[in-house]
């Protein structure tokens, strides 16, 4: 978001963006200068809500997957059941977390003062259906990354735990 903002403001190419930004330390310095220490926690509330709902979806889908897929793979603890359930867990996380993650980004980048403001202004400007579509923009990448990552993580965890 930082690179996109700078390139839009200055009309820079992606190659010159590296020279225009100084990285995380510079971003922290600018945030402290503009907003004080509280600026470092901008968007923390919606981040906690995102993780609360996302993790809830993660574990609900994992356990439901284990129950429903056990007959297919032989048992709740088989590698196939855990892997497939892990993939469902990753989907469960992002299905609930993605809209809040989008709102969090809008708050953290300063495009909105609050998640509520971002959602309400989007509904007023674009309507409900387009707002929902926009909140899930990039879902293919989130689901495509989240499902295999959760599957591998849970299979690995289970293997180490059993060991």
N, C-alpha and C positions, 0 to 999 in steps of 0.2 A: 504494500500500500504506500509506503514511504517513497519508493522508487517511482511508482506510477504518479504520485502527487508531484514530485519534483519534475518528472519528464513532461507532465501536462503544463505546469507553470512555466518551465523554461524552454520547452520544445527540444529536449535533449534526446539523443539516441541511447539505446541500451548500453552501448560501449562507453559513453561518456558519463553514465550514471555513477559508475564506480568512482570516478574522480569527484563527482558532485556531492557524495555522501561520505561520511566518515564512520558509519557503523553504529553499533549499539551504544557505545560510550557517548558518542556525540548526541544520539537520540535522548539518552538519559539527561545529559547536560541541558539540552534545549527544553525538555519537559520540566525539569526543576526550575529553570529560569522563567518559563511561561506560566506554570501552574503551581509551583512549589512542590513540597514532598507529597502532598495528597494527589498530585497528578500522576504519580507512579502507580496509583491504584485505580486509575480511571477505568471503568468497565468491570471492576472486581465483582460487583453484585450480580451482573448478568453472567459473568464467568462461573461463579459458584452455582447459579441456577442451571446453567448449561451442563455442568459436570454432575450436579445432583440428578437431573432428569436423565442425562446420557448414561451415567453409571447404573441407574435404576433399570433403564432399558437393556443395558448390557447384561446384567445378571438375571433379569427376568427371561430374556431370550435364551441365555445359556442354559438355564435350568429347564425351561420348556423344551428346548431342543434336545437335551439329554433324555427327558422323559419320552418325547415323541419319536426320537430317532433310535432309541435303544433296541426296539424290535428289528430295525433294519440292519444295524451293525452288530447285534449280538448281546450287548450290555451297555449300561450307562457309562461304564468306565473304559470301554474299548477306544482305541486310538481314533477310529473312524467316527464314532459318536462324539468324542471330545472335539475333534477337528471340525466336523460339520456344525456342531453346536457353537463352537468358537466363532465360526464365520457368521452364524446367525447373531451372535452376541455383538460382533462388530457392526452389523447392519442395524441392530437395535439401538446401539449407542448413537450412531450418526443420524438415524431417522428422527430421534428426539432432540439431539444436540445441534444439528445443523442450522435450523432457523435462529437459534439463540447465538450460535457462533457467528453468524452473519451480523446480527444485531450488535454483538460484542465488538466486532471489528469496526462497525460504524461509530460506536461510542469511543473506542480507543484511538481512532484516527481523527477524531474531532468532527466527523461529518454529522454527528447528532450529540445532543447533550445527555440523552438517556435512551435506553432501549425502547421504552414506552414511546418517547417522542419519535424515534425512528420508525417504529411500527405504525403509529397513528398517522404521521405525515405521509408515509408510503401508501397507506390505504386511501387517504384523502386524495392523493395525487394520481395513483394508478389503479385503485380499486382492489378489492379483496383477492381476486384470483391472480392478478399479476403480482401482487405483493407476496402471496404464497409462493408463486413460481420464482420470484427473485430471492426469497429467503432460502430456497433450495438450489440456487445457482451453483453449479459445480458438484452436484450430488454424485455424478459418475465417478469423479476422482475420490471423493470422500468414501463412498461405499467400496470402490475398487481397491482402495488402500486399507480401509478399516477392516473389511472381512478377512482377508488373508493374514493381516497383522494380528488380529485377535485369535484366529485359528492357531497360528504358530505359537503365540504367547501362551495360550491355554494348554496346548499339547506339551509344550516345554515345561510349563509349571507342573502339570500333572505328572510328567515323567520324573522330574526332580523330586517332587513330593513323594511319589511312590518309592523312589530309590532310598 
